Amino acid sequence: MITMYAAYTEEVDDLDSAVAEILEQVDISGLPAHSVGILFCHYEFIESGVAGELCARLPFEVIGMTTMAGASGGRYNAFMLNLAVLSADDVSFRIAVTAPLSAGNAGEAMAAAYREALSALPGDPSFIISLFPFLSDISSAEVLKQLDSACGGIPVWGSVASGMDMSYNDAGVIFNGQMYEKSAVLLLLHGAVEPEFIVASIPDKNLGDRRARITESSGCVLKKINNIPLMEYFDDVGIVMRIGQDNTTIPLMVDYGDGAKPVALAIYSLTPENWAVCGGEVPEGAFFFCGEIDREGILESARDALAQIQREKGKACALMLPCVTRYIMMTPEQDEEMRLVCDTLKDKGTFVYALSGGEICPVKDRGGVWRNRHHNFTFSACLL
């Protein structure tokens, strides 16, 4: 059984004060036999050295990622460092960092890192927490596909790092205080742990009434819908998309046909051929609805996720990684979702919340098997 401790600091300049504040909240002298840290912070905590100094003073390894904002202990802020400490007597933790990832080596790099971490465990992991960098030449969905292949479909939960803005210039994953802009980090958990995974994205009322079928695609690239060229289809249904404009606020709710919950995906860009590059796989034969994302829909899906969390009576701690787009779309009341989380879960368990650049969360198919999926616009949580 895993126990989770949560700590935070908003002190970004004074290293000693920041570390002391964290250590006041987590008694590292009384932890169970096995522990690992998961850290989420604004990039300035990397730049100032606070994240590195904290990791150097902790008696266990730490993974993490940069994020645009976070919350724990009833506090929420953009300029914040949040630390989750997972501890157990009967669970083993092993970490590996991949080689820098590219379109040419993602499969090999993921497989090598997985084998490295697995070799130090007494058996297969119960599940994996993985944090990915933002990469321009390969999609996070493809990186996840390579990890899924390497581990044989073991459930993977995690996130793509988010940065100070949507340029992702100061975004990366963290291992023992050092930031990696091109590598992923894997945390394998083996033993008496049975996580539950929560996803909530676009409410039904925010979905259109036209179900469409994907008839031509390649991986994450959407080419034809209902045998109609992509742009012609969207023009017909009144959705305007153009090369060079921001199309990421138009969610596609994709049903993969395996009985699992549909997955919300963003359109990242349009190719010169007027094809859509999506945030996850869009296989031929899958169906989807176009949706919209707005303030009320974001809060409704957050309340849905929180209700699911509260129904899991045997779980006392939660890691939450909602999409950063939700935070941006809430402008000017950007903190409203974080405030809702803190108010709802106050005195009801330990949690850490950070904004995700792309959500990695399994969903169960009709046979009850977890299927690893990449999401956008989604409130994702892992309950332990």
N, C-alpha and C positions, 0 to 999 in steps of 0.2 A: 504494500500500500504506500502511495506517495503522499507526503505532506508538502505543501507549498507555502513558502514565506514570501512576502512582498515588501519591497522597500523603495523609496524614491528620494531624490534630491532635486532641488531647483538651483543649487549652487554650482555655477558653471566656471567660476574663476579661481576660487580658493580650494586647492586640491585637498588639503588636510580637513577642512570643514566639510567638504562634500563626502569624503570617505567616512568621516566620523558620523555624519548623519545617517548614512546607510547602515553602518555597523551598530548604531543604536537601535535600529529597527529589526535587525536579524542577529540573534545570538549565535555566532558561528562556532562557539566553543561547545554548544550542546546539540549539534546536529547529529542525525542518524549516520550510519556507517558510510552510505554513499550519497553524494550530493553533486549537483551541477547548477550553474547559473545561466539564466536567459535574460539578456540585457537589451533594452530598447532606449534609444536616446536621440536627441537632436544632434546634428553634426558638430555643433560647437563643443559638445562634451568630448568628442574625439580630438578636435583641434586644440582644445585647452589642456588636454592630457588627463582630465578627470577620469574618463573611462579606463584609460590604461593604468593609472595609479590604483584605481579601485580593484581592477582585476589582479594586479600584482599583489595586493594585500589579502586576497581571498584564498582560502585553502582548497579550492576546487577550480575546475576549468569552467570557462564562461563562453557561451556563444551569444550572438545577438545581431542586431541590425540597426541602421539609422531609421528614423521615422520623423514625420512632420509634427506629430503631437502624441501625447500619451496620458495615461491615468493609472493610479493605484492608490490605495489607502484613503479613498475619498477625495483625492486631489487630482486636478487635471490641468494641463498646460502644454504649450508648444515647446517651451524651453525647459525640458524636464528629462531626467534620467530615471527609468523604472527598471528594477531588478526583481526577477522571480527566481527563487531558489527552490529547486525540487530535491527532496531528500527522502531516502527510504533505506530500510535494512535489507529488503528483499528484492530490490530492483537495481540492476547495473546500468550505468550510463557510459557510452563510448562515443567519442567525437572524431570526425575526420573533416579536413578541408580539401576541396578539390583543387586540381591544377586550374589555372585560368581557363575559363570556358570560352569556346567559340563554336561556330557552326560545324567545324570540321572535327572537333574532338570531344563533344559533349558526352557521347555514349561511353567512350573509353575512360574519360576523366571521372564520370559518375560511378562507373563500375569499379574503378580502382579505389576511389574513396570509400565506397560501400564495403568492399572486401577488406580494406584496412581496418575500418571500425569493427566489422563483424569478426575479424580474427581475434579480437581481444574479448569477445563475449563467449559465454558457455553454450550458446545456442542462438537460434534466429531471434531477431528483435520482435517485441510485441507490437511496436509501431515506431515510426521515425518522425522526428521534428526536423524540418529542413528549411533553411533560409537561403534565398537566391539573390544574386545581384541583378540589377537592371542591365540587360544586354541589348545592343542595337542590331546585332547580326543574327541572333537566334531568339526565338520566342521562349518565354518562360514555360509555356505549355509543352514545347518540345523538350526542354530541359527536364520537366517533370516526367514526360513520357520515357526518357532515357533512364531516369532514376527508378521508375516503376518497373521497367524491364530488368534493371540490375538487381532489384530486391525481390522480384517475383510477385509483385502486387501487394506486398505488405503495406498497410495503411500509412500514408504520408500526410502530415499536416504541417502548415507553415505559411510562408509569405515571401513575396518579393520585397526587397528593401524600398522604402520611400525616402525622399530627401526634403530639402528645405522648400523646394518648389517642384513643379511638374517637369523641369528640365532633367532631373535626376543627376545633376552634375556632382552633387555631394552626397551620394547615396552608396551604400555598400553593406556588406555583412561584416560581422565582428567575431574574432576568435582571440580570447585572452587579451582584449584591449586593442588589438590591431585591426584596422579596417582593410577589407579586401574588396576592390571594385569589380573584379572579374570572376572571383571564385565563389562557390557555394559552400555552405557548412552543413554537415549532417550530424544529428544527434540520435543515436540508436538507443532505445530503451528495452531492456530485457528483464522479464520477471513478472511479478504479480501486479500488473497494471492493465486495466481494461478501460481505455478512454472512450468517451462519447464525443461525437462531433456534431456541431450545430451549424446550419447555414440558413440565412434568411436574406432575400435580396429584393426582388420587385414584387410588391403586392399585386394580387389579381386585378384590382381596380385600375392599376397602372399599365395593364397589358391591353393591346388592341384585340379586336375580335376576329382578325384575319390570321388563320394558321397557314403558314407557307412551308413548302418542302424544298430542301436544298438538293438541287439536281446536278450541279457541277461545282467541285471544290478540290482543293489540294492542301491537306494539313489544316492550317489555320486560315487559308485564303479562300474566300467565298467568291464564286464566279457567276453562277446562275441560280435563280430561284424560280421554281415552277416552270423550268425550261426557258425562262426569260432572262436576258442579260441583267446583271445586278442593278445598274443605274436605271435602266428602263423600268424595272419592277418598282424600285423605290419612288421614282417619279410618278408612276401610276397610283401608288397608295398615298401620295402627298408628303413624302419624306424627302427633304432636300439634303443631298450630300454632294460635296464638291471637293476636288483635290485642292489641298492647301488650306482648307478650313478645319476647325475642330469638330470632328464627328463623334467624339468619345462619349458624349452625353446621350447617345441613342442606344439603349440596351437591347440586345437580342436574347430572348429566353429560349434556349436550345434544349430540345428533348432528344436524347440520344437513343431512345427506344428500348432501353434495357430495364425499364421500370424504376430507375432512380429518379430523384428530383431533377427537374430541368435546371440548367445552369445558365446564369446571367453572364453574357459576354459583351465586351465593348468592341467597337470598330476603331482600331488604332490609327489606321491610315488607309488611303486609297492608292493603288498602284497606277502607273501610266496607262494600263489597260482598263482602268476603272473597275478593278477588283478590290474587294475589301479584305484588309489584313485584320483578323479578329484576335481577341485575347485568349482564345482557346480553340481546340479543334472543332471544325464544322464539317463533319463527314457527310458524304452524299447519302441521301435517304433520310437524314434527320429532319425533324420538323422544328419550326420556331414561331414565336410571336414577337413582333416589335413592341417595345414598351417605352415608357418615359420615366425619368427620375426627377422627383421634386421633393420639397421639404417634407410634406406630409407623408409621402411614401417612404422616405428615409426613416422618419420617426416611427411609422407603423411597423416597418420591418425590424427596427431595433427593439420595439416592444415585443414583437413576435419572438425574436431570438432570446430576449431576457426571460420571457415566459417559459420557453423551452428549457433554459438553464435552470430556472427555479423548480421545474417539474422533476429534474433529475435529483432525487432525494439523496442518493448515495454518493454524490459528488460534492466535495466541500471547496474546490478551487477551480478557477477558470482562467485560461489564457484566451484573450480575445484580440482578433486582428481584423477589424473592419476596413473596407476599402477607403483609401485616401480621397477618392472622388466624392464620397458621401460628405466628408468634412468640407471640401471645397464648395460643394453645391449648397451647403447650409449657410454660406455667406449672406448677410453679415453676422448671423448668430452661429458661428462655426462650432462653438463648444457645446451646442445643445445636446448632441448625442452623447458626448462624454458626461455631461451633467446628468442626463437621464440614467446612464449606467451607474454612476456613483450613487445617485439617490435610490435607485432600485435595489442595488446589491449591498447597500450599507448594512453592516452587521449580519450579513447572510452568507459569508464565506470570503475567502481570499481571492483576489483577482488582479490581473495586470492587463492593460488595454494599450494597444499601439496601432497606428494607422499603417495599412498595408498598401504596397504598390501592385498587388496582385495576389489573390487569396488561393492558397493550396489547401483543399479540404476534401476528404473522402465523402462520398454519398453511397448509401446502400441501394443495390439493385433489387429486382423483384425476388431474387433468391436469398436476400439478406447478406450478400457479399459486398464488402466495401470496395468501391471503385474510385481510384485517385483522379481528381478533377481539378482543373484550374478555373477560377472564377473571377469575375469583375463585379463591382457595385455591391458586394456581398458583405454582410455581417457574419464573420466566421469565428467559431469558438471551439476550443478543445477543453473538455471537462475531465478532471482527474480525481 
